[in-house]
Amino acid sequence: MAVLNDILDLTRYPLGDDAFRQQCRQTLMQDGALVLPGFMKVEAVEQVRQEGLAQKHLAYYTTNQHNVYLSDPDPAYADTHPRNRRVNSSKGCITDDQIGPDSPLRQLYDAEGFRDFLGTLLEESLYPYADPLSSINLHYASEGQELGWHFDNSSFATTLLIEKPAAGGVFEYVENLRDADRGDMNYEGVEQVLAGKITPKQLSMEPGTLVLFRGRNAMHRVTPTIGAITRMLAVLAYNSQPGVALSENARMTFFGRLG
């Protein structure tokens, strides 16, 4: 844990303590989300923010239309059906190979104590991506950019807010909306969310907040950024098996290059 002392508030969040881990695991199981405000120390957040500002010109920007299932359209349904209806997502991204060895993000991601903490909560062994782009990403959402409604393909996501915009950029979600393992896509429920007939929950985050979120069955989005301050969010991505890489098609889509 020595390397983490300079990065994390280990007094507030004792990652190696069994009772604390059990408490976090129970919260994640019950709510589908674990939110730890002030997880990263102010000085470390500011270092990452400055790194992000310095490298923003290197970001690859994408604007995509996709359905909430992040899958190819199904011709058995109309374009207006919730299975196929398109939503918008737009963001910039710098990749793992652009995060330096001295960055707090790199030190946190590689720290055995942090990975072991996450693995205990998720009851999985965790491994980095085998490709050079996907393990650590820093996302930028400038004014008007958003993440449209969707379900994750992965079982969990780990994020750290680095810069909060002046307004907008709110994480909203509807938990337990489908059961992907049973093949229940709940088109009726998705339709209600898209039509604004279901009020989503919101996660309130300040810079330095760690969020561990189970998004496979929870439909979620990030509302458009409002104002001149760019929202910056670090995504720390792990796999439950070693040797996993994003496909070449996915890397080209998300990052504009293979390596």
Secondary structure by P-SEA (a helix, b strand, c coil): cccccccccccccccccaaaaaaaaaaaaaccbbbbcccccaaaaaaaaaaaaaacccbbbbbbccccccccccccccccccccbbbbbbbccccccccccccaaaaaaacaaaaaaaaaaacbbbbccccccccbbbbbbcccbbbcbbbbcccbbbbbbcccccccbbbbbbcccccccccccaaaaaaaaaaccbbbbbbbbcccccccccccccccccccccccbbbbbbbbbbbccccccccaaaaaacccccc
